[in-house]
Amino acid sequence: DWDDVITCQQNSTNAHTWSSDRKALGKYTLVSSDKSVIKAVAISACGNFGFLGLASGVIEMVNMQSGLSRKTFIGHTKVVTGIQTDACNQQMYSTSLDGTLRIWDFSSGKQLHCVELPSPSSRLMLHRESGLLACICDDASVRVVDSESQRIVRKFAGHRSRITDMAFSNDGRWIVTSSLDSTIRTWDLPTGHMVDWFKVESVPVSVAFSPAGDFLATAHMDSVGIFLWANRTQFAEVTLRQINPAVDISSDTTLLVMPTTAGLSADDEGADQQPVESADEHDGVYLAAEQLTDNMVTLSSLPKSKWQTLLNLATIKKRNKPEQAPKAPELAPFFLPTVLGTEHRFDLEAKTESKDGDKPIERSRISTASAVSGLVRALYRGQETMSFAAVFDYLKELNPSAIDLELRTLPVDDDLRAVKAFIQACTAHLRSKRDFELVQAYLQVFLNVFGDIIKANAEELESLLVELRKESKSQWSTVDGLIRYSACMVEFMRTSK
């Protein structure tokens, strides 16, 4: 409903308002009260108030709707370099070249606290969710101040030249900084360490995180474009390690290739990139093994509901079944019949009969008797190579309903080849002591479906069932209480015995 952007220009005593909705210059030109140059501007979280930081050290608050001045904050003795406000319009924060960070009461304009900084600050940024204030200081370092305790809680130093910009990650865990030394560094707030850095050909002047935190946007001195960098921690497991910021990065001639509109070319990928060092190459970093030891049972990393839903799928379907079947709407004729008489009226009581009667039209069914499912193909390949890892990799990608369908549609007209292969696959996977709860869930569904077939062919399947019971029961004793041992399996084993 009113202008929502405010800007100031270099060596200008005027500030202008803009409308992002109309993408045009706004209504008001704001002039500093003492005719001094405006050095910093900000807008409150509600969007109703704008702030002007003057070269004289005075901060003015104006109304964005009317353009009128509301109050002034007097306390700084030199140029104001940064202004921030909290989300509830209770406090306002400001930094100045006088080397102080001041906290003001929003409503009264009185100063509440003054934090002395070891070096003057040229930029201020607030992470509203955590209440942390990051100050870019003239000594090429970033100091983080807690707004609640009014203390400096972190100092990040390591850049070789002036810091041009910084950005908080969405969760407030990282601070990314850019500098005139052509490096972009990532600092971890909880540990206070630098966890990543890279060097580019062009000097970065601005950085910002995407709302989801999956991309970092940068702007550079000799380019009019905006470059996007993917956050690898959002797409893969990355082991973060402490990097010593005192390393002479200027001596490293390896530069990261700048992305283009078409992305990185196949020739550029990995050719000019920094070599990615594996975690096990660094002392003090432990890379967890997939299987710690053969004497321990490893569970899958899938959510618990993945196999619990499979075991209770019939109950869930019964609960979600509608009480009444959907009824087809009555078909209205194209021409409505009329009633004989002087007045023109439609005969709404006339009933129309469809050509096909009241029988619903059945959907065309595609015969899948001859089709071979993905599970069956994986079982047959595993039986030939005696490696069934692909079977469970395939099942992990399916939802519980699809898994239930795959198990129920295993063919039995191939001399029980698929049934035997599935028993062998479960035995082999239990012997590897991996995905214990998933195998037990698959087994329970399988035995519930093919119990009568297993009983009828107990002699033929005896050797396979003995091995399956041996592996399952030996592992069950090691994780007692994890999942209830299938009662039907005990009955089948007793029958086969």
C-alpha positions in Angstrom: 0.0 0.0 0.0 3.0 2.3 0.3 6.7 2.5 -0.7 8.8 -0.4 0.7 12.3 0.4 -0.4 14.6 3.2 0.7 18.0 4.0 -0.8 20.8 6.5 -0.3 23.4 7.7 -2.7 27.1 8.5 -2.3 27.8 12.0 -1.1 24.1 12.9 -1.1 21.9 14.5 1.5 18.7 12.9 0.1 17.2 9.5 0.4 14.6 8.1 -2.0 11.7 5.8 -1.5 10.8 3.1 -4.1 7.9 0.8 -4.7 8.8 -2.8 -5.5 5.3 -3.5 -6.6 5.3 -0.7 -9.3 9.1 -1.1 -9.8 9.4 2.7 -9.9 10.5 5.7 -7.8 8.3 6.3 -4.8 6.5 9.4 -3.6 9.0 10.9 -1.2 12.5 12.3 -1.2 13.8 12.3 2.4 16.2 15.1 3.3 18.4 14.9 6.4 17.5 17.4 9.1 21.0 18.8 9.5 21.8 18.7 5.8 24.6 16.1 6.4 25.3 13.2 4.0 23.1 10.1 4.5 25.4 7.1 4.9 23.1 4.2 5.9 19.4 3.4 5.6 17.1 0.7 6.9 13.4 -0.3 7.1 11.7 -1.8 10.1 10.4 -5.4 9.9 6.8 -4.2 9.8 7.6 -1.8 6.8 6.1 1.3 8.5 9.3 3.1 9.5 12.5 4.0 7.7 15.8 5.0 9.3 18.4 7.4 8.0 22.0 7.2 9.4 23.7 10.5 8.9 27.4 11.4 8.7 26.9 13.6 11.8 26.1 10.5 13.9 22.4 11.2 14.2 19.8 8.6 13.2 16.4 9.8 12.1 13.2 7.7 12.0 10.6 8.6 9.3 7.2 7.3 8.5 7.2 5.4 5.2 3.5 6.2 4.5 3.6 9.9 5.1 7.3 10.7 4.7 7.3 12.7 7.9 10.0 12.5 10.6 9.0 10.8 13.8 12.0 10.8 16.2 15.8 11.0 16.3 18.4 8.9 18.0 21.4 10.9 19.2 24.5 9.3 20.7 27.0 8.5 18.0 29.9 10.9 17.4 30.9 9.9 13.9 29.4 8.5 10.7 26.7 5.9 11.1 27.6 2.8 9.1 24.8 0.3 9.9 21.2 0.2 11.2 19.1 -2.9 12.0 15.8 -3.4 13.9 14.3 -6.5 15.6 11.2 -8.3 14.4 8.9 -6.8 17.1 9.9 -3.1 16.9 11.3 -3.2 20.4 15.0 -2.4 19.8 17.1 -0.7 17.1 20.8 -1.4 16.6 23.4 0.8 15.0 27.1 1.0 14.4 29.4 3.9 13.7 33.0 4.8 12.9 33.3 5.8 16.5 33.9 2.1 17.3 30.6 1.5 19.1 27.5 -0.6 18.7 24.6 1.0 20.3 21.2 -0.6 21.3 18.2 1.8 21.3 14.7 1.6 22.6 12.5 1.7 19.6 9.5 3.6 21.1 11.3 6.2 23.3 14.5 6.6 21.3 16.7 6.3 24.4 20.0 4.4 24.4 19.9 1.2 26.3 23.4 -0.3 25.9 26.7 0.7 24.2 29.2 -2.0 23.2 32.7 -0.9 22.5 34.3 -2.6 19.5 38.1 -3.0 19.2 37.8 -1.7 15.6 35.3 0.6 13.9 32.5 -1.2 12.1 31.6 -0.6 8.4 28.6 -2.9 8.1 26.0 -4.3 10.5 23.7 -7.3 10.0 21.2 -8.9 12.3 19.9 -12.5 12.4 16.5 -11.8 13.9 15.7 -15.4 14.9 18.8 -15.8 17.1 19.4 -12.2 18.0 23.0 -12.2 16.8 24.6 -9.0 15.4 27.5 -9.4 12.9 29.8 -6.4 12.5 32.3 -6.1 9.7 35.3 -4.3 11.3 38.0 -2.3 9.6 40.7 -4.8 10.8 39.4 -7.3 8.2 37.5 -9.4 10.8 33.9 -10.1 11.7 32.7 -9.8 15.3 29.5 -11.3 16.5 27.6 -9.6 19.3 24.8 -11.2 21.3 22.0 -8.7 21.6 20.7 -10.2 24.9 24.0 -10.2 26.8 25.6 -7.3 24.9 28.9 -9.2 24.6 31.2 -10.1 21.8 30.8 -13.9 21.5 32.7 -14.6 18.3 35.6 -13.2 16.2 36.3 -14.4 12.7 39.7 -13.2 11.4 41.6 -14.5 8.4 40.9 -12.3 5.4 43.9 -10.5 3.8 42.0 -7.4 2.8 38.9 -5.5 3.5 35.6 -7.5 3.8 33.1 -6.3 1.3 29.9 -8.2 2.4 28.6 -11.0 4.6 25.4 -13.1 4.9 23.8 -15.3 7.5 22.6 -18.7 6.6 18.9 -19.3 7.2 19.4 -21.3 10.4 21.9 -18.9 11.7 24.7 -21.5 11.8 27.0 -20.0 9.2 28.3 -16.6 8.2 29.6 -16.3 4.6 32.0 -13.4 4.0 33.5 -11.9 0.8 36.7 -9.9 0.6 38.9 -7.8 -1.6 41.4 -10.7 -1.5 39.1 -12.5 -3.9 38.1 -15.2 -1.4 34.7 -16.3 -0.1 34.8 -17.9 3.3 32.3 -19.8 5.4 32.5 -19.5 9.2 30.7 -21.9 11.7 29.1 -19.9 14.5 28.7 -22.8 17.1 32.4 -23.8 16.9 33.9 -20.5 15.8 36.0 -22.1 13.0 36.3 -21.6 9.3 34.9 -24.6 7.6 35.2 -23.7 3.9 36.7 -21.2 1.5 37.3 -20.7 -2.2 39.1 -18.2 -4.4 37.7 -16.7 -7.6 39.2 -14.7 -10.4 37.0 -11.6 -9.8 36.7 -9.7 -6.5 33.3 -10.5 -4.9 31.4 -7.4 -3.6 28.1 -8.9 -2.4 26.8 -12.3 -1.1 23.4 -13.6 -0.2 21.7 -16.9 0.6 18.6 -18.2 -1.1 15.5 -18.6 1.1 15.9 -22.4 1.2 19.7 -22.2 1.8 20.5 -24.4 -1.2 22.3 -21.7 -3.2 24.7 -18.8 -2.5 24.4 -15.8 -4.8 27.5 -13.6 -5.4 28.1 -10.4 -7.3 31.6 -9.4 -8.6 33.4 -6.2 -9.3 33.9 -6.6 -13.1 30.6 -8.3 -13.9 27.0 -7.2 -14.2 25.7 -10.8 -13.6 24.8 -12.7 -10.5 26.5 -16.0 -9.9 24.9 -19.0 -8.1 26.8 -21.6 -6.1 25.2 -24.8 -5.0 25.3 -25.7 -1.3 26.7 -29.2 -1.3 25.5 -30.0 2.2 21.9 -29.8 0.9 22.5 -32.5 -1.7 25.1 -34.9 -0.3 26.8 -35.8 3.0 29.7 -33.5 3.5 32.2 -33.8 6.4 33.0 -30.3 7.7 36.5 -29.8 9.2 38.3 -26.9 10.7 40.5 -24.9 8.3 43.3 -22.8 9.6 42.5 -19.2 8.4 46.1 -18.2 8.9 47.2 -20.2 5.9 48.7 -18.0 3.2 45.9 -18.3 0.6 47.4 -15.7 -1.6 50.2 -18.1 -2.5 47.7 -20.7 -3.8 47.2 -20.1 -7.5 44.2 -22.5 -7.8 41.1 -20.5 -8.8 37.6 -21.7 -8.8 36.0 -21.5 -12.3 33.1 -19.0 -12.4 29.7 -20.5 -13.4 28.1 -19.4 -16.7 24.5 -19.2 -17.9 24.8 -22.8 -19.2 26.5 -24.1 -16.0 29.9 -25.6 -15.9 31.0 -27.3 -19.1 32.2 -30.8 -19.2 35.7 -29.7 -19.8 35.7 -27.2 -16.9 34.2 -29.6 -14.4 37.0 -30.8 -12.2 39.7 -29.4 -14.6 40.2 -26.1 -12.9 38.3 -26.8 -9.8 40.0 -27.1 -6.4 40.7 -30.8 -5.7 38.1 -32.2 -3.3 40.0 -33.8 -0.4 38.4 -36.8 1.2 37.8 -36.7 4.9 40.0 -39.6 5.6 43.1 -37.7 4.3 43.0 -35.3 7.3 44.1 -36.2 10.8 41.4 -36.0 13.4 38.5 -36.6 11.0 36.7 -39.9 11.3 34.7 -41.2 8.4 32.0 -43.6 9.6 32.2 -47.0 8.0 29.0 -48.6 6.4 29.5 -51.7 8.6 31.5 -51.4 11.8 32.0 -55.1 12.3 30.6 -58.4 11.1 29.5 -59.2 14.7 27.0 -56.3 14.8 23.6 -55.9 13.2 23.1 -52.7 11.2 19.7 -51.1 10.7 18.6 -49.2 7.6 18.6 -45.5 7.5 15.0 -45.4 6.3 12.2 -43.9 8.5 10.5 -46.1 10.9 7.1 -45.6 9.2 8.5 -47.2 6.0 8.2 -50.7 7.4 5.5 -50.1 10.0 3.1 -49.0 7.3 3.9 -52.1 5.3 3.1 -54.4 8.3 -0.2 -52.6 8.9 -1.2 -51.8 5.3 -4.3 -53.9 5.4 -5.6 -52.1 8.5 -4.8 -48.7 7.0 -6.6 -49.5 3.8 -9.6 -50.8 5.7 -9.7 -47.6 7.8 -9.4 -45.3 4.8 -12.0 -47.2 2.8 -15.0 -44.9 2.1 -18.3 -46.0 3.7 -20.2 -45.6 0.4 -19.1 -46.0 -3.1 -19.1 -42.8 -5.2 -22.3 -42.4 -7.2 -22.3 -41.2 -10.7 -24.3 -38.0 -11.2 -27.6 -38.2 -13.1 -27.3 -37.6 -16.8 -29.4 -34.7 -18.0 -30.8 -34.9 -21.5 -29.6 -32.4 -24.1 -33.1 -31.3 -24.8 -35.4 -31.0 -21.8 -39.0 -32.1 -22.3 -41.7 -29.5 -22.0 -45.2 -29.7 -20.5 -48.2 -29.1 -22.8 -50.1 -26.0 -22.0 -50.2 -22.3 -22.5 -47.3 -21.7 -20.3 -43.8 -22.7 -21.3 -42.6 -25.1 -18.6 -40.0 -27.9 -18.5 -41.0 -31.4 -17.4 -38.4 -31.8 -14.6 -40.0 -35.0 -13.4 -39.3 -37.0 -16.5 -36.7 -39.6 -16.0 -34.1 -40.4 -18.6 -32.6 -43.7 -19.1 -29.0 -44.2 -20.3 -28.4 -46.4 -23.2 -26.2 -48.7 -21.1 -28.7 -48.9 -18.2 -27.7 -48.5 -14.6 -24.6 -50.7 -14.9 -21.4 -48.7 -14.4 -18.9 -48.8 -17.1 -16.0 -51.0 -16.2 -12.5 -49.8 -16.8 -10.5 -51.6 -19.3 -8.1 -54.0 -17.5 -4.7 -54.7 -18.9 -3.5 -58.2 -18.3 -0.3 -58.3 -16.4 0.0 -62.1 -16.3 2.8 -62.1 -18.8 4.5 -59.0 -17.4 7.6 -59.5 -15.2 7.9 -57.0 -12.3 11.1 -55.3 -11.4 11.4 -57.4 -8.2 11.1 -60.6 -10.1 13.8 -59.5 -12.6 16.1 -58.5 -9.7 15.5 -61.9 -8.0 16.3 -63.8 -11.2 19.5 -61.8 -11.8 20.5 -62.3 -8.2 19.9 -66.0 -8.4 22.2 -66.2 -11.3 25.0 -64.2 -9.8 24.3 -65.1 -6.1 24.3 -61.4 -5.2 20.9 -60.0 -4.0 21.9 -56.5 -3.0 20.1 -55.0 -6.0 16.8 -56.6 -4.7 16.7 -54.6 -1.5 18.0 -51.5 -3.2 15.0 -51.8 -5.5 12.6 -52.3 -2.6 13.9 -49.4 -0.7 12.9 -47.0 -3.5 9.3 -48.1 -3.4 6.5 -46.9 -1.2 4.8 -49.4 1.2 1.8 -50.0 -1.2 4.2 -50.8 -4.1 6.2 -53.1 -1.9 3.1 -55.0 -0.9 2.0 -55.3 -4.5 5.4 -56.6 -5.6 5.5 -59.3 -2.9 1.9 -60.4 -3.6 2.4 -60.7 -7.3 5.4 -63.0 -7.2 4.8 -65.7 -9.7 4.2 -69.3 -8.5 3.8 -70.9 -11.9 7.6 -71.0 -12.5 8.3 -74.0 -10.3 8.5 -71.6 -7.3 11.6 -70.1 -8.7 10.7 -66.5 -7.6 9.7 -67.8 -4.1 12.9 -69.7 -3.7 14.9 -66.7 -4.9 13.2 -64.3 -2.4 14.0 -66.7 0.5 17.6 -66.9 -0.7 17.7 -63.1 -0.9 16.4 -62.7 2.6 18.9 -65.3 3.9 21.8 -63.6 2.2 20.9 -60.2 3.4 20.4 -61.4 7.0 23.8 -63.1 6.8 25.3 -59.7 5.8 23.7 -58.3 9.0 22.3 -55.2 7.3 18.8 -53.6 7.1 17.6 -56.0 9.8 14.1 -54.4 10.5 13.4 -54.1 6.7 14.1 -57.8 6.1 11.9 -58.8 9.0 9.1 -56.7 7.7 9.4 -58.1 4.1 9.5 -61.6 5.5 6.3 -61.1 7.5 4.4 -59.9 4.5 5.9 -62.7 2.3 5.0 -65.5 4.8 1.5 -64.2 5.3 0.9 -64.2 1.6 2.7 -67.5 0.6 2.1 -69.4 3.8 -0.2 -72.0 2.2 2.2 -72.5 -0.7 5.2 -73.0 1.7 3.2 -75.6 3.7 2.2 -77.5 0.6 5.9 -77.5 -0.6 7.6 -77.9 2.7 9.8 -80.8 1.6 11.0 -78.9 -1.5 11.8 -75.7 0.5 13.1 -77.4 3.6 16.8 -76.6 3.1 16.1 -73.0 2.3 13.8 -72.5 5.2 16.2 -74.0 7.7 18.9 -71.5 6.6 16.5 -68.6 6.7 15.4 -69.6 10.2 19.0 -70.0 11.4 20.1 -66.6 10.2 16.9 -64.8 11.4 16.9 -66.3 14.8 20.6 -65.8 15.5 20.2 -62.1 14.7 17.0 -61.8 16.6 18.7 -62.7 19.8 21.1 -59.7 19.4 18.4 -57.1 19.0 15.7 -58.4 21.3 12.7 -56.0 21.5 13.3 -54.3 18.2 10.6 -56.0 16.3 8.2 -58.8 17.2 9.4 -62.1 15.8 6.8 -63.3 13.2 4.6 -65.9 14.8 3.7 -67.3 11.4 7.3 -67.9 10.6 7.7 -70.0 13.7 4.7 -72.1 12.6 6.1 -72.5 9.1 9.5 -73.6 10.4 7.8 -76.1 12.7 5.8 -77.5 9.8 8.8 -77.8 7.6 10.8 -79.5 10.3 
